[in-house]
Amino acid sequence: MQMNMVSAINNALETVMKENDKVVLLGEDIGKDGGVFRVTDGLLDKFGEERVIDTPLAESAIIGTAIGMALAGMHPIPEIQFAGFMYESFAQFVNHAARYRSRTRSALPVPMIARTPVSGGVRTLEHHSESPEAFYSHIGGLIVVEPSNPYDAKGLLIKAAHMNDPIVFLEPTKLYRLFKQDVPEGPYEVEIGKAGRVSEGSDLTIITYGTMVPVVKNVVEKKQVSAEILDLRTINPLDEDAIIESAKKTGKVIIVHEAELSFGPGAEIAARIAEKAIYDLDAPILRVASNSFPYPFPGYEQYYIPNEAKVSKAIDRILSE
């Protein structure tokens, strides 16, 4: 069945709610309105207000309540309307969601999936275009997932709902309705912690995820280069085996992400390649990312986030080495 990312996630939520009555949704306007992007549309009518819960505008309370539900045996899936508002609940993630299993020596896990739209490119206002994956990946105990297409979004979310861990599930706003894809109507899983190989290649490796996957694919197709494209799908934990294997295979690596360049996920990826495959490289590792300053006003975002021209320039540079 053809689905965009919104309908695929909606279908995944319905799937896991049908199979497990301990799964509950909570967040601002997710019930009657179906969420700001209509991801939860129709679920209130199907499952009732005890399982699809409209909350006050209080992000720390939403995540704190979800943590309490998880500790009490439920499997909550809270939604934060935009990633920029998720910072209000950062202490809950750091001090509680990520630590309870360690604190209680595994006696109390926190099965929870915190969903939020991320990244820009859709001309939104301040705090609506954040790319916070590095923040949450730095916290030991949290799993961070970011799909780039409808098929992966559904499979990853179903897999997350079958795990016993606190998971930050980042949904790229620009990709919500950008394209449709064949997605099975029935349940299936996409493994968390395993990168997807978008294309095989021998000249270079491009490691990317989220909004940048379609950008990279378009550039590679236009330039007709033999590029191996890895879609990380999971930012934490990284699929280090796939990264190192591909780096050794091609000898040239470009890392592309929308998050800021400084201290971004690309720095961690580059460091691991340098530690384990430096002698297999025949060119410096290149990173293509957003500038290291706050996200600009909508009229300037095309100069801020990576685009096809910047990726193309990086490919030309590395192939000339």
Secondary structure, DSSP 8 states (H G I E B T S, - for coil): -EE-HHHHHHHHHHHHHHH-TTEEEEETT-SSS--TTSTTTTHHHHH-TTTEEE--S-HHHHHHHHHHHHHTT-EEEEE-SSGGGGGGGHHHIIIIITTHHHHTTTSS---EEEEEEE--SS---TTSS---HHHHHTSTT-EEE--SSHHHHHHHHHHHHTSSSEEEEEEEGGGTTT--EE--SS-----TT--EEEE--SSEEEEE-TTHHHHHHHHHHHHT--EEEEE-SEEES--HHHHHHHHHHHS-EEEEEEEESTTSHHHHHHHHHHHHHGGG-SS--EEEEE-SS----GGGHHHHS--HHHHHHHHHHHHT-
